[in-house]
């Protein structure tokens, strides 16, 4: 039985975002795709809203060749830092100019609630781009000073653009994930071939129009779309210098193997199974517990850093369940265009079956749905109600595997050492969350958590200058801010002999 409220709203025809999108963008101009047909289905209505041809294999080659020319012979890597910064800033301005169209595209093809699409999906992108613009204006260089030798010498370390970047983003945040890759690569002086996912292709291909309007040099950013075969063609080649990928662990492992043929360096964000440790002494009521659930329920649980493993003191376990049930009653599930909706649909019927399969197998193995569960009472759409699972072992599938849906588990712990042990007992290490009455207590345990980011009492607003990435199987390298730019740079040591007066 559902314990969440459903929301509905009359929705008109899709907006201008779908009338003017659908072209690939190669070497500075829109190009009709020559590959497979990609059908875009609105996950809330189950209606087809776009049909676009993806790239052919030959068009992948053309895009890489354009990026190669723009890097090897074009002006981008050698232009003045302020020119590069200005171009990235123009790209941020174009995102703002097309804000409403981008929001509409994300709501209609991904199913993100409009409040999330407006804020985290779109409005954060210019923040990232302007951070990259500032970094581009101030290129890195280190002076290592004098070395006595003999002979006496001096050294500097310069940082040079790696070259052509193959960037592959994910469907759940189609604009943000793509643009942090593009922005960081551009700030480093690299050129880019961006492969957008076939499940959010409309939003992805709109990036090509943003690049055109920003008047970047031809070939600096190329945008293509396609499925797995196109990804293989893009990453299995010697004329690409970096591969940046966001997606599942299974696909990321395959991408690493493809890139290894030419020893191509990779930057990867491969998901997580983040813990949310509720420390002893934390007040548990709707005011404190609801934000904890909202962190994984937004975007229907389709978020890599979603805190879906609740670790609760044994003495607070029953209280946490009671409050969670009450909170679930207040969470709107339904039409993503409704301002009250928190949980929209998952991306596809197939993915809903995957999410529900995790729950069904857990229940058959003895787990209990302790709050929520089932599907929303709506005539159409691929909805899964918020679902909280209890009575599970720490090594159960539903505790260990990334579900990518609005499903969380709750486990009791005896003391904080056991909580930390359970939090680290996963192959992933992208993020960890800690809730504490005393922030200092939470800060003190953060170094013991094997996670790339630790968010205490919700963390705060997104910081475009903070690194994002994970330990263990959650990936390689970091994105965002200066750490993200460094992933697309190569260190170059320059040394020369210094003549001393008595030489």
Protein Blocks (a to p, Z undefined) as FASTA:
>chain_A
ZZbdcdddddddddfklmmgoiaceehiacddfbdcdddddfklopafbdcddddfklmm
mmmmmmmmmmmmmmklmmcfklmmmmmmmmmmmmmmmmmmmmmmmmmmnopafklmmmmm
mmmmmmmmmmmmmmmmmccdddebjaebjaddddddddddfbjadddddfklmmlmmmmm
mmmmmmnopacdddddfklmmmmmmmmmmmmmnopaehkaccddddfklmmmmmmcfkbf
bdcddddfklmmmmmmmmmmnopacdddebjaddddddehiacdfklmmmmmmmmmggnh
pafklcfbccddfklmmmmmmmmmmmmmmpccdjfkbmkbmbdcdfbfklmmmmmmmmmm
mmmnopacfegeijdddfbdjdddddddehiafkbmklmpcfkpabdcddddfblmlmmm
mmmmcfbdfbccdddfblklmmmmmmmpccfbdceehipacdfkbccddehjlbgcjeeh
jklmmmmcccdddddddddfkZZ
